[in-house]
Amino acid sequence: MRLIRWGVLVPVLMLGGLVSLRAEITAEDLRQLQTRFQQAEESEERLRARIQKLESTIVELRSQIGDVRSVASAAGKDSVTQDQLKKVLDQLRDLDRRRQEDNEKVLQQIKKLADLPAPPPPNFDEPKSKGRKPAADAGAGAGKGDAKTEPKAPEAKAEPPKPSLPADYEFYEHVVRDNQSLGQIINEYNKGYGLKVRLKHVLEANPKLRPERVVPGQKIRIPVVK
């Protein structure tokens, strides 16, 4: 029985899944799908290794049959040869039966994989509707209004850096996946959308974001900068 090669089946499943998959998949769904795919692949590899081991054992037993026949022919002990042959043949039948069962398990595992939707690519869709600047910027504006009632003596100090984002800006809301860094996320959107987002833009859109502590499931605003 021929085994369907996993490397050929995966592109077909992914193509069918991308055509039929319409509903939005959450990050948790994606992690579960990836885990199930990984477990299925590991199970398939173990079954293939077991089948190869059984086939090797069958070859060895067949060689032993030849040796038994040669010894029996030389010694002229037909009754002993028949007993030995029967024992070896029984072992061969058992091994062949187990090999067929393993083949069936592999095919069933592949069939289960066919029922799974393919992992979707990054959700490159339309950006969110325009949103106001973060509260930190709003607070800066409120400070200017208060200056009318409580004037302060002019101080010689450097002006705060100008915001790199407009007051109203468009953004994508990204849900962090496993093992993703902030740099990888920025590169993903720059390549996928043709943007020119830099770290300072993301930090300005997410005032409380700590680049060194990005965790799976966390939502991050990716501003549209072209």
Residue frames as a rotation matrix with the C-alpha (Angstrom) as fourth column:
MET 1
0.583 0.812 0.000 0.00
0.812 -0.583 0.000 0.00
0.000 0.000 -1.000 0.00
ARG 2
-0.267 -0.731 0.628 1.51
0.707 -0.592 -0.388 3.31
0.655 0.340 0.674 -1.05
LEU 3
-0.011 0.184 -0.983 1.80
0.876 -0.472 -0.098 6.12
-0.482 -0.862 -0.156 1.46
ILE 4
0.697 0.272 0.663 0.75
0.565 -0.778 -0.275 9.62
0.441 0.567 -0.696 0.49
ARG 5
-0.362 -0.922 -0.138 3.75
0.860 -0.273 -0.432 11.90
0.360 -0.275 0.892 0.96
TRP 6
0.274 0.481 -0.833 3.08
0.842 -0.538 -0.034 14.68
-0.465 -0.692 -0.552 3.38
GLY 7
-0.546 -0.583 -0.601 5.17
0.238 -0.796 0.557 17.21
-0.803 0.161 0.574 1.45
VAL 8
-0.921 0.273 0.279 2.83
0.258 -0.108 0.960 16.86
0.292 0.956 0.029 -1.55
LEU 9
-0.113 0.965 -0.235 -0.40
0.912 0.195 0.361 16.92
0.395 -0.174 -0.902 0.47
VAL 10
-0.229 0.016 -0.973 0.29
0.757 -0.625 -0.189 20.07
-0.612 -0.780 0.131 2.50
PRO 11
-0.945 -0.102 -0.310 0.27
-0.077 -0.853 0.517 22.57
-0.317 0.512 0.798 -0.46
VAL 12
-0.645 0.764 0.003 -3.02
0.258 0.214 0.942 21.06
0.719 0.608 -0.335 -1.71
LEU 13
-0.005 0.645 -0.764 -4.61
0.985 0.134 0.106 21.35
0.171 -0.752 -0.636 1.74
MET 14
-0.510 -0.252 -0.822 -3.35
0.504 -0.863 -0.048 24.91
-0.697 -0.439 0.567 2.16
LEU 15
-0.987 0.158 0.001 -4.76
-0.084 -0.529 0.845 25.93
0.134 0.834 0.535 -1.24
GLY 16
-0.314 0.928 -0.200 -8.15
0.514 0.343 0.786 24.40
0.798 0.144 -0.585 -0.48
GLY 17
-0.067 0.272 -0.960 -8.20
0.987 -0.124 -0.104 25.93
-0.148 -0.954 -0.260 2.98
LEU 18
-0.793 -0.306 -0.527 -7.34
0.270 -0.952 0.147 29.42
-0.547 -0.026 0.837 1.73
VAL 19
-0.841 0.528 0.117 -10.17
-0.021 -0.249 0.968 29.26
0.540 0.812 0.220 -0.83
SER 20
-0.041 0.922 -0.384 -12.82
0.491 0.353 0.796 28.03
0.870 -0.156 -0.468 1.60
LEU 21
-0.258 -0.102 -0.961 -11.72
0.964 -0.100 -0.248 29.75
-0.071 -0.990 0.124 4.82
ARG 22
-0.027 0.349 0.937 -13.69
0.422 -0.846 0.327 32.95
0.906 0.404 -0.125 5.28
ALA 23
0.884 0.452 -0.116 -14.24
0.274 -0.303 0.913 33.36
0.378 -0.839 -0.392 9.01
GLU 24
0.317 -0.780 0.540 -11.66
-0.665 -0.588 -0.460 35.23
0.676 -0.213 -0.705 11.07
ILE 25
0.527 -0.252 -0.812 -9.31
0.505 0.861 0.061 32.97
0.684 -0.442 0.581 12.98
THR 26
0.914 -0.185 0.360 -8.04
-0.390 -0.644 0.659 34.13
0.109 -0.742 -0.661 16.34
ALA 27
-0.012 -1.000 -0.013 -4.48
-0.877 0.017 -0.480 33.76
0.481 0.005 -0.877 17.53
GLU 28
-0.233 -0.027 0.972 -5.54
-0.751 0.640 -0.162 30.96
-0.618 -0.768 -0.169 19.90
ASP 29
0.803 0.549 0.234 -7.17
-0.243 0.659 -0.712 29.06
-0.545 0.515 0.662 17.02
LEU 30
0.674 -0.611 -0.415 -4.00
-0.545 -0.031 -0.838 29.45
0.499 0.791 -0.354 15.00
ARG 31
-0.300 -0.811 0.502 -1.85
-0.950 0.207 -0.234 28.15
0.085 -0.547 -0.833 17.84
GLN 32
0.123 0.420 0.899 -4.12
-0.503 0.807 -0.309 25.12
-0.856 -0.414 0.310 18.26
LEU 33
0.959 0.230 -0.164 -4.00
-0.245 0.390 -0.888 24.38
-0.141 0.892 0.430 14.53
GLN 34
0.292 -0.931 -0.217 -0.22
-0.757 -0.087 -0.648 24.65
0.584 0.354 -0.730 14.46
THR 35
-0.326 -0.377 0.867 0.04
-0.875 0.467 -0.126 22.35
-0.357 -0.800 -0.482 17.50
ARG 36
0.506 0.598 0.622 -2.25
-0.299 0.797 -0.524 19.77
-0.809 0.079 0.582 15.87
PHE 37
0.876 -0.260 -0.405 -0.28
-0.389 0.114 -0.914 19.89
0.284 0.959 -0.002 12.63
GLN 38
-0.087 -0.980 0.177 2.99
-0.915 0.008 -0.404 19.43
0.395 -0.197 -0.897 14.52
GLN 39
-0.175 0.086 0.981 1.60
-0.687 0.703 -0.184 16.49
-0.705 -0.706 -0.064 16.53
ALA 40
0.827 0.536 0.168 0.27
-0.235 0.601 -0.764 14.88
-0.510 0.593 0.623 13.35
GLU 41
0.596 -0.681 -0.425 3.62
-0.604 -0.031 -0.796 15.25
0.530 0.731 -0.430 11.60
GLU 42
-0.354 -0.748 0.561 5.45
-0.935 0.268 -0.233 13.74
0.025 -0.607 -0.794 14.57
SER 43
0.183 0.510 0.840 2.98
-0.480 0.792 -0.377 10.85
-0.858 -0.335 0.390 14.70
GLU 44
0.951 0.178 -0.253 3.42
-0.301 0.340 -0.891 10.22
-0.072 0.923 0.377 10.99
GLU 45
0.180 -0.965 -0.189 7.22
-0.815 -0.039 -0.578 10.22
0.551 0.258 -0.794 11.31
ARG 46
-0.351 -0.287 0.891 7.06
-0.823 0.549 -0.147 7.70
-0.447 -0.785 -0.429 14.15
LEU 47
0.569 0.641 0.515 4.80
-0.276 0.739 -0.614 5.41
-0.775 0.207 0.598 12.13
ARG 48
0.826 -0.324 -0.461 7.06
-0.468 0.061 -0.882 5.65
0.314 0.944 -0.102 9.10
ALA 49
-0.197 -0.950 0.240 10.09
-0.939 0.112 -0.326 4.76
0.283 -0.290 -0.914 11.24
ARG 50
-0.108 0.235 0.966 8.22
-0.611 0.751 -0.251 1.79
-0.784 -0.617 0.062 12.68
ILE 51
0.886 0.463 0.001 7.27
-0.260 0.501 -0.826 0.57
-0.383 0.732 0.564 9.21
GLN 52
0.452 -0.802 -0.391 10.88
-0.702 -0.050 -0.711 0.81
0.550 0.596 -0.585 8.05
LYS 53
-0.398 -0.593 0.700 11.99
-0.903 0.390 -0.183 -1.18
-0.164 -0.705 -0.690 11.09
LEU 54
0.307 0.600 0.739 9.40
-0.378 0.789 -0.484 -3.88
-0.874 -0.131 0.469 10.37
GLU 55
0.927 0.015 -0.376 10.47
-0.370 0.211 -0.905 -4.09
0.066 0.977 0.201 6.74
SER 56
-0.011 -0.999 -0.038 14.09
-0.891 0.027 -0.453 -4.49
0.454 0.029 -0.891 7.84
THR 57
-0.309 -0.038 0.950 13.06
-0.726 0.654 -0.210 -7.29
-0.614 -0.755 -0.230 10.20
ILE 58
0.743 0.638 0.201 11.16
-0.317 0.601 -0.734 -9.04
-0.589 0.482 0.649 7.40
VAL 59
0.613 -0.598 -0.516 14.25
-0.614 0.051 -0.788 -8.96
0.497 0.800 -0.336 5.21
GLU 60
-0.389 -0.796 0.464 16.29
-0.913 0.267 -0.308 -10.43
0.121 -0.544 -0.830 8.05
LEU 61
0.016 0.477 0.879 13.74
-0.537 0.745 -0.395 -13.21
-0.843 -0.465 0.268 8.66
ARG 62
0.916 0.296 -0.272 13.68
-0.375 0.385 -0.843 -14.10
-0.145 0.874 0.463 4.98
SER 63
0.122 -0.953 -0.279 17.43
-0.799 0.072 -0.597 -14.40
0.588 0.296 -0.752 5.10
GLN 64
-0.448 -0.242 0.861 17.08
-0.806 0.526 -0.272 -16.72
-0.387 -0.815 -0.431 8.09
ILE 65
0.618 0.717 0.322 14.61
-0.444 0.656 -0.610 -18.86
-0.649 0.234 0.724 6.12
GLY 66
0.712 -0.418 -0.564 17.22
-0.528 0.209 -0.823 -19.28
0.462 0.884 -0.072 3.42
ASP 67
-0.361 -0.887 0.286 19.81
-0.864 0.203 -0.461 -20.27
0.351 -0.414 -0.840 6.02
VAL 68
-0.099 0.398 0.912 17.40
-0.693 0.630 -0.350 -22.75
-0.714 -0.666 0.214 7.60
ARG 69
0.874 0.464 -0.142 16.66
-0.405 0.538 -0.739 -24.35
-0.267 0.704 0.658 4.26
SER 70
0.327 -0.841 -0.432 20.35
-0.671 0.115 -0.732 -24.66
0.665 0.529 -0.527 3.47
VAL 71
-0.525 -0.525 0.670 21.13
-0.850 0.353 -0.390 -26.29
-0.032 -0.774 -0.632 6.83
ALA 72
0.206 0.705 0.678 18.15
-0.580 0.646 -0.496 -28.63
-0.788 -0.291 0.542 6.56
SER 73
0.854 0.086 -0.513 19.06
-0.506 0.369 -0.779 -29.64
0.123 0.925 0.359 3.06
ALA 74
-0.071 -0.974 -0.217 22.63
-0.731 0.199 -0.652 -30.42
0.678 0.112 -0.726 4.10
ALA 75
-0.679 -0.218 0.701 21.60
-0.710 0.438 -0.551 -32.34
-0.187 -0.872 -0.452 7.25
GLY 76
-0.693 0.469 -0.548 18.61
-0.101 0.689 0.717 -34.11
0.714 0.552 -0.430 5.70
LYS 77
-0.814 0.434 -0.386 16.38
0.512 0.222 -0.830 -33.32
-0.275 -0.873 -0.403 8.69
ASP 78
-0.649 0.597 0.472 13.11
0.265 -0.404 0.875 -32.50
0.713 0.693 0.104 6.95
SER 79
0.252 0.824 -0.507 10.93
0.824 0.092 0.559 -32.64
0.508 -0.559 -0.656 10.07
VAL 80
-0.089 -0.375 -0.923 13.07
0.808 -0.569 0.154 -30.06
-0.583 -0.732 0.354 11.91
THR 81
-0.942 -0.291 0.170 13.17
0.330 -0.694 0.640 -27.85
-0.068 0.658 0.750 8.81
GLN 82
-0.282 0.920 0.273 9.38
0.513 -0.096 0.853 -27.84
0.811 0.381 -0.445 8.57
ASP 83
0.401 0.409 -0.819 9.02
0.916 -0.172 0.363 -26.76
0.008 -0.896 -0.444 12.22
GLN 84
-0.411 -0.651 -0.638 11.58
0.615 -0.715 0.334 -24.00
-0.673 -0.255 0.694 11.83
LEU 85
-0.899 0.101 0.426 10.03
0.333 -0.474 0.815 -22.82
0.284 0.875 0.393 8.60
LYS 86
0.067 0.996 -0.055 6.58
0.750 -0.014 0.662 -22.76
0.658 -0.086 -0.748 10.13
LYS 87
0.255 -0.029 -0.967 7.83
0.867 -0.436 0.242 -20.66
-0.429 -0.899 -0.086 13.05
VAL 88
-0.737 -0.603 -0.305 9.60
0.390 -0.748 0.537 -18.19
-0.552 0.277 0.786 10.79
LEU 89
-0.706 0.534 0.465 6.61
0.437 -0.188 0.880 -17.97
0.557 0.824 -0.101 8.43
ASP 90
0.305 0.825 -0.476 4.32
0.913 -0.111 0.393 -17.25
0.271 -0.554 -0.787 11.35
GLN 91
-0.090 -0.437 -0.895 6.64
0.644 -0.711 0.282 -14.43
-0.760 -0.551 0.345 12.39
LEU 92
-0.942 -0.272 0.199 6.63
0.315 -0.506 0.803 -13.08
-0.117 0.818 0.563 8.84
ARG 93
-0.252 0.931 0.264 2.84
0.687 -0.020 0.727 -13.12
0.682 0.365 -0.634 8.70
ASP 94
0.396 0.379 -0.837 2.63
0.896 -0.360 0.261 -11.31
-0.203 -0.853 -0.482 12.03
LEU 95
-0.467 -0.656 -0.593 5.14
0.459 -0.753 0.471 -8.67
-0.756 -0.052 0.652 10.91
ASP 96
-0.881 0.169 0.443 3.33
0.386 -0.289 0.876 -8.18
0.276 0.942 0.189 7.62
ARG 97
0.129 0.984 -0.127 0.03
0.861 -0.047 0.507 -7.78
0.492 -0.174 -0.853 9.45
ARG 98
0.251 -0.107 -0.962 1.55
0.753 -0.603 0.264 -5.18
-0.609 -0.790 -0.071 11.78
ARG 99
-0.809 -0.582 -0.083 3.05
0.377 -0.622 0.687 -3.32
-0.452 0.524 0.722 8.84
GLN 100
-0.535 0.693 0.483 -0.35
0.563 -0.134 0.815 -3.12
0.630 0.708 -0.318 7.14
GLU 101
0.414 0.682 -0.602 -1.92
0.906 -0.244 0.346 -1.84
0.089 -0.689 -0.719 10.37
ASP 102
-0.188 -0.570 -0.800 0.73
0.563 -0.730 0.388 0.87
-0.805 -0.377 0.458 10.58
ASN 103
-0.912 -0.099 0.399 0.05
0.404 -0.392 0.827 1.83
0.074 0.915 0.397 6.98
GLU 104
-0.010 0.990 0.143 -3.63
0.771 -0.083 0.631 2.18
0.637 0.116 -0.762 7.81
LYS 105
0.348 0.092 -0.933 -2.77
0.833 -0.486 0.263 4.37
-0.429 -0.869 -0.246 10.79
VAL 106
-0.692 -0.659 -0.295 -0.66
0.412 -0.696 0.587 6.66
-0.592 0.285 0.754 8.60
LEU 107
-0.736 0.468 0.489 -3.47
0.449 -0.204 0.870 6.97
0.507 0.860 -0.060 6.05
GLN 108
0.304 0.881 -0.362 -6.02
0.884 -0.119 0.453 7.70
0.356 -0.457 -0.815 8.79
GLN 109
-0.001 -0.392 -0.920 -3.72
0.704 -0.654 0.278 10.37
-0.710 -0.648 0.276 10.23
ILE 110
-0.932 -0.350 0.097 -3.35
0.297 -0.580 0.759 11.99
-0.209 0.736 0.644 6.81
LYS 111
-0.323 0.898 0.299 -7.12
0.669 -0.006 0.743 11.87
0.669 0.440 -0.598 6.33
LYS 112
0.382 0.429 -0.819 -7.58
0.902 -0.368 0.227 13.70
-0.204 -0.825 -0.527 9.63
LEU 113
-0.495 -0.648 -0.579 -5.13
0.450 -0.761 0.467 16.37
-0.743 -0.029 0.668 8.49
ALA 114
-0.812 0.219 0.542 -7.17
0.495 -0.235 0.836 16.83
0.310 0.947 0.083 5.32
ASP 115
0.212 0.973 -0.088 -10.14
0.846 -0.138 0.514 17.86
0.488 -0.183 -0.853 7.47
LEU 116
0.093 -0.251 -0.964 -8.14
0.760 -0.608 0.232 20.61
-0.643 -0.754 0.134 9.20
PRO 117
0.972 0.174 0.157 -8.18
0.234 -0.750 -0.618 24.14
0.010 0.638 -0.770 7.72
ALA 118
0.163 -0.966 0.203 -4.80
0.827 0.021 -0.561 25.33
0.537 0.259 0.802 6.52
PRO 119
-0.030 -0.228 -0.973 -3.07
0.790 -0.602 0.117 27.93
-0.612 -0.766 0.198 8.74
PRO 120
0.840 0.401 0.364 -3.96
0.542 -0.633 -0.553 31.33
0.009 0.662 -0.749 7.27
PRO 121
-0.185 -0.898 0.398 -1.27
0.783 -0.380 -0.493 33.80
0.594 0.220 0.774 6.21
PRO 122
-0.804 -0.105 -0.585 -0.86
0.481 -0.695 -0.535 37.10
-0.350 -0.711 0.609 8.13
ASN 123
0.139 0.987 0.082 -4.19
0.911 -0.095 -0.400 38.93
-0.387 0.130 -0.913 8.12
PHE 124
-0.872 -0.463 -0.162 -3.33
0.338 -0.806 0.486 41.63
-0.355 0.369 0.859 5.60
ASP 125
0.028 0.947 0.320 -6.68
0.998 -0.042 0.039 43.39
0.050 0.319 -0.947 5.47
GLU 126
0.214 0.129 0.968 -7.87
0.310 -0.949 0.058 46.98
0.927 0.287 -0.243 5.53
PRO 127
-0.824 -0.558 -0.098 -6.56
0.283 -0.256 -0.924 49.11
0.491 -0.789 0.369 8.44
LYS 128
-0.238 0.718 -0.655 -8.76
0.939 -0.001 -0.343 50.13
-0.247 -0.696 -0.674 11.31
SER 129
0.588 0.507 0.630 -10.75
0.623 -0.781 0.046 53.34
0.515 0.365 -0.775 11.06
LYS 130
-0.197 -0.755 0.625 -8.84
0.125 -0.652 -0.748 56.45
0.972 -0.069 0.223 11.96
GLY 131
0.510 0.323 -0.797 -8.27
0.796 0.175 0.580 56.83
0.327 -0.930 -0.168 15.68
ARG 132
0.896 -0.173 0.409 -7.22
-0.275 -0.939 0.205 59.68
0.349 -0.297 -0.889 17.89
LYS 133
-0.114 -0.993 -0.030 -3.69
-0.362 0.070 -0.930 59.99
0.925 -0.095 -0.367 19.16
PRO 134
-0.133 0.010 -0.991 -2.98
0.713 0.696 -0.088 58.15
0.689 -0.718 -0.100 22.46
ALA 135
0.782 0.565 -0.264 -3.98
0.564 -0.461 0.685 59.74
0.265 -0.685 -0.679 25.75
ALA 136
0.057 -0.845 -0.532 -0.39
0.854 -0.235 0.464 60.83
-0.517 -0.480 0.709 26.38
ASP 137
-0.734 -0.310 0.604 -0.61
0.629 -0.646 0.432 63.28
0.256 0.697 0.669 23.48
ALA 138
0.222 0.906 0.361 -4.04
0.514 -0.423 0.746 64.51
0.829 0.020 -0.560 24.60
GLY 139
0.617 -0.044 -0.785 -2.58
0.766 -0.191 0.613 65.32
-0.177 -0.981 -0.085 27.97
ALA 140
-0.515 -0.856 -0.053 0.12
0.797 -0.500 0.339 67.41
-0.317 0.132 0.939 26.35
GLY 141
-0.477 0.419 0.773 -2.57
0.455 -0.634 0.625 69.46
0.752 0.650 0.112 24.59
ALA 142
0.600 0.752 -0.274 -4.45
0.606 -0.203 0.769 69.96
0.523 -0.627 -0.577 27.86
GLY 143
0.066 -0.679 -0.731 -1.31
0.919 -0.245 0.310 71.38
-0.390 -0.692 0.608 29.42
LYS 144
-0.779 -0.360 0.514 -1.23
0.574 -0.739 0.352 74.15
0.253 0.569 0.783 26.87
GLY 145
0.083 0.895 0.439 -4.79
0.342 -0.439 0.831 75.18
0.936 0.081 -0.343 27.77
ASP 146
0.637 0.143 -0.757 -3.93
0.765 0.000 0.644 75.33
0.092 -0.990 -0.110 31.48
ALA 147
-0.428 -0.901 -0.066 -1.07
0.904 -0.427 -0.032 77.70
0.001 -0.073 0.997 30.75
LYS 148
-0.249 0.396 0.884 -3.63
0.294 -0.839 0.459 80.50
0.923 0.374 0.092 30.18
THR 149
0.766 0.627 0.141 -4.87
0.031 -0.255 0.967 80.40
0.642 -0.736 -0.215 33.81
GLU 150
0.831 -0.548 -0.091 -1.51
0.150 0.063 0.987 79.65
-0.535 -0.834 0.135 35.44
PRO 151
0.828 -0.559 -0.033 1.22
-0.228 -0.283 -0.932 81.35
0.512 0.779 -0.362 33.44
LYS 152
0.725 -0.672 -0.151 4.69
0.569 0.460 0.682 80.13
-0.389 -0.580 0.716 34.13
ALA 153
0.446 -0.676 -0.586 7.93
-0.520 -0.729 0.446 81.95
-0.729 0.106 -0.677 33.83
PRO 154
0.836 -0.160 -0.525 9.66
-0.452 0.342 -0.824 81.10
0.312 0.926 0.213 30.58
GLU 155
0.494 -0.687 0.534 12.28
-0.243 0.480 0.843 78.44
-0.835 -0.546 0.070 30.99
ALA 156
0.168 -0.550 -0.818 15.13
-0.986 -0.079 -0.149 77.75
0.017 0.831 -0.556 28.66
LYS 157
-0.251 -0.246 0.936 14.77
-0.312 0.936 0.162 74.09
-0.916 -0.252 -0.312 27.87
ALA 158
-0.967 -0.218 -0.135 14.68
-0.198 0.301 0.933 71.93
-0.163 0.929 -0.334 24.78
GLU 159
-0.123 0.959 -0.257 11.43
-0.991 -0.130 -0.013 71.58
-0.046 0.253 0.966 22.92
PRO 160
0.015 0.181 0.983 9.80
-0.276 0.946 -0.170 68.14
-0.961 -0.269 0.064 23.11
PRO 161
-0.907 -0.383 0.175 10.26
0.035 0.345 0.938 66.03
-0.420 0.857 -0.300 19.99
LYS 162
-0.363 0.791 -0.492 7.62
-0.921 -0.385 0.059 66.54
-0.143 0.475 0.868 17.36
PRO 163
0.131 0.472 0.871 5.16
-0.271 0.863 -0.427 63.65
-0.953 -0.180 0.242 17.03
SER 164
-0.848 -0.515 -0.126 5.89
-0.294 0.258 0.920 61.46
-0.441 0.817 -0.370 14.04
LEU 165
-0.634 0.716 0.292 2.22
0.773 0.570 0.280 60.52
0.034 0.404 -0.914 13.61
PRO 166
-0.645 0.492 0.585 -0.67
-0.157 -0.834 0.528 62.87
0.748 0.249 0.615 12.75
ALA 167
-0.634 0.468 0.616 -3.43
-0.755 -0.198 -0.625 63.53
-0.171 -0.861 0.479 15.25
ASP 168
0.533 0.780 0.327 -5.69
-0.581 0.619 -0.529 61.13
-0.615 0.092 0.783 13.35
TYR 169
-0.453 -0.747 -0.486 -3.93
-0.888 0.332 0.318 58.14
-0.076 0.576 -0.814 11.90
GLU 170
0.648 0.607 -0.460 -4.87
-0.667 0.744 0.042 54.78
0.368 0.280 0.887 10.47
PHE 171
-0.387 -0.789 0.478 -3.50
-0.914 0.397 -0.084 51.62
-0.124 -0.469 -0.874 12.03
TYR 172
0.095 0.307 -0.947 -3.60
-0.306 0.914 0.265 47.83
0.947 0.265 0.180 11.94
GLU 173
0.359 0.048 0.932 -4.28
-0.930 0.104 0.353 45.95
-0.080 -0.993 0.082 15.16
HIS 174
-0.045 -0.506 -0.861 -1.84
-0.499 0.758 -0.420 43.04
0.865 0.411 -0.287 15.36
VAL 175
0.849 0.253 0.465 -2.18
-0.528 0.469 0.708 40.10
-0.039 -0.846 0.532 17.77
VAL 176
-0.084 -0.996 -0.001 1.28
-0.996 0.084 -0.014 38.84
0.014 0.000 -1.000 18.72
ARG 177
0.790 0.253 -0.559 1.95
-0.330 0.943 -0.039 35.21
0.517 0.215 0.828 17.82
ASP 178
0.880 -0.472 0.054 4.35
0.234 0.529 0.816 32.79
-0.414 -0.705 0.576 19.51
ASN 179
0.088 -0.988 0.126 8.06
0.771 0.148 0.620 33.65
-0.631 0.043 0.775 19.30
GLN 180
0.416 0.077 0.906 7.41
0.741 -0.606 -0.289 37.01
0.527 0.792 -0.309 17.59
SER 181
-0.413 -0.552 -0.724 9.57
0.801 -0.598 -0.001 40.03
-0.433 -0.581 0.689 18.37
LEU 182
0.404 0.579 -0.709 8.54
0.212 -0.813 -0.543 43.62
-0.890 0.069 -0.451 17.77
GLY 183
-0.373 -0.634 -0.678 11.12
-0.577 -0.413 0.704 43.94
-0.726 0.654 -0.212 14.99
GLN 184
-0.913 0.071 0.402 9.70
0.303 0.778 0.551 40.89
-0.273 0.625 -0.732 13.20
ILE 185
0.038 0.999 -0.032 6.18
0.793 -0.049 -0.607 42.30
-0.608 -0.002 -0.794 13.44
ILE 186
0.273 0.006 -0.962 7.26
-0.258 -0.963 -0.079 45.65
-0.927 0.270 -0.261 11.97
ASN 187
-0.741 -0.609 -0.281 9.10
-0.454 0.146 0.879 43.92
-0.495 0.779 -0.385 9.10
GLU 188
-0.646 0.564 0.515 6.04
0.638 0.769 -0.042 41.72
-0.419 0.302 -0.856 8.43
TYR 189
0.414 0.871 -0.265 3.77
0.578 -0.477 -0.663 44.73
-0.703 0.121 -0.700 7.96
ASN 190
0.021 -0.476 -0.879 6.34
-0.497 -0.768 0.404 46.73
-0.867 0.428 -0.253 5.99
LYS 191
-0.915 -0.402 0.012 6.72
-0.211 0.505 0.837 43.87
-0.343 0.763 -0.547 3.52
GLY 192
-0.559 0.753 0.348 3.07
0.755 0.636 -0.163 42.82
-0.344 0.172 -0.923 3.47
TYR 193
0.503 0.834 -0.226 1.61
0.697 -0.546 -0.464 46.30
-0.511 0.076 -0.856 3.10
GLY 194
0.071 -0.555 0.828 4.48
0.831 -0.427 -0.357 48.21
0.552 0.714 0.431 1.52
LEU 195
0.952 0.305 0.014 4.76
0.232 -0.751 0.618 50.46
0.199 -0.586 -0.786 4.61
LYS 196
-0.033 -0.966 0.255 7.69
0.186 -0.257 -0.948 52.36
0.982 0.017 0.188 6.08
VAL 197
0.882 0.434 0.183 6.95
-0.127 -0.155 0.980 51.84
0.454 -0.887 -0.082 9.76
ARG 198
-0.263 -0.965 -0.004 9.78
-0.141 0.042 -0.989 52.37
0.954 -0.260 -0.147 12.24
LEU 199
-0.405 0.042 -0.914 10.09
0.785 0.529 -0.323 51.51
0.470 -0.847 -0.247 15.90
LYS 200
-0.973 0.007 -0.229 9.42
0.126 -0.817 -0.562 55.10
-0.192 -0.576 0.794 16.98
HIS 201
-0.546 0.833 -0.095 6.07
-0.613 -0.319 0.723 55.05
0.572 0.453 0.684 15.14
VAL 202
-0.023 0.537 -0.843 4.96
0.266 0.816 0.513 51.90
0.964 -0.212 -0.162 16.94
LEU 203
-0.585 -0.256 -0.770 6.08
0.796 0.003 -0.606 53.23
0.158 -0.967 0.202 20.33
GLU 204
-0.963 0.270 0.017 4.24
-0.270 -0.957 -0.108 56.49
-0.013 -0.108 0.994 19.71
ALA 205
-0.238 0.922 -0.306 1.05
-0.567 0.125 0.814 54.58
0.789 0.367 0.493 18.80
ASN 206
0.561 0.350 -0.750 1.47
0.334 0.733 0.592 52.33
0.758 -0.583 0.294 21.87
PRO 207
0.290 -0.495 0.819 2.72
-0.622 -0.748 -0.232 54.53
0.728 -0.442 -0.524 24.76
LYS 208
0.498 -0.036 0.866 2.68
-0.815 0.322 0.482 51.68
-0.296 -0.946 0.132 27.30
LEU 209
0.961 -0.118 -0.250 4.41
-0.027 0.860 -0.509 49.16
0.276 0.496 0.823 25.04
ARG 210
0.370 -0.891 0.262 7.71
-0.637 -0.038 0.770 47.71
-0.676 -0.452 -0.582 26.23
PRO 211
0.426 -0.162 -0.890 9.61
-0.854 0.252 -0.455 46.37
0.298 0.954 -0.031 23.18
GLU 212
-0.613 -0.770 -0.174 11.57
-0.658 0.620 -0.427 43.89
0.437 -0.148 -0.887 25.25
ARG 213
-0.830 0.389 0.400 8.40
-0.081 0.625 -0.776 42.37
-0.552 -0.677 -0.487 26.75
VAL 214
-0.268 0.730 -0.629 6.15
-0.955 -0.117 0.271 41.41
0.124 0.674 0.729 23.84
VAL 215
-0.719 0.070 0.691 4.02
-0.282 0.880 -0.383 38.35
-0.635 -0.470 -0.613 24.70
PRO 216
-0.907 0.417 0.061 1.72
0.272 0.468 0.841 36.12
0.322 0.779 -0.538 22.59
GLY 217
-0.078 0.979 -0.190 -1.87
0.983 0.107 0.147 37.34
0.165 -0.175 -0.971 22.45
GLN 218
-0.262 -0.081 -0.962 -0.87
0.482 -0.874 -0.058 40.96
-0.836 -0.479 0.269 23.10
LYS 219
0.559 0.528 0.639 -2.54
0.825 -0.274 -0.495 43.52
-0.086 0.804 -0.589 20.82
ILE 220
-0.342 -0.758 -0.555 -0.30
0.505 -0.646 0.572 46.15
-0.792 -0.085 0.604 19.22
ARG 221
0.782 0.554 -0.286 -1.21
0.109 -0.573 -0.812 49.07
-0.614 0.604 -0.508 17.00
ILE 222
-0.324 -0.833 0.449 0.81
0.753 0.061 0.655 49.19
-0.573 0.550 0.608 13.77
PRO 223
0.225 0.456 -0.861 0.32
-0.082 -0.872 -0.483 52.72
-0.971 0.179 -0.158 12.31
VAL 224
0.602 0.042 0.797 0.04
0.764 0.259 -0.591 53.17
-0.232 0.965 0.124 8.56
VAL 225
0.358 -0.598 -0.717 3.20
-0.241 -0.801 0.548 55.03
-0.902 -0.023 -0.431 7.53
LYS 226
0.672 -0.072 0.737 3.96
0.680 0.456 -0.574 55.24
-0.295 0.887 0.355 3.81
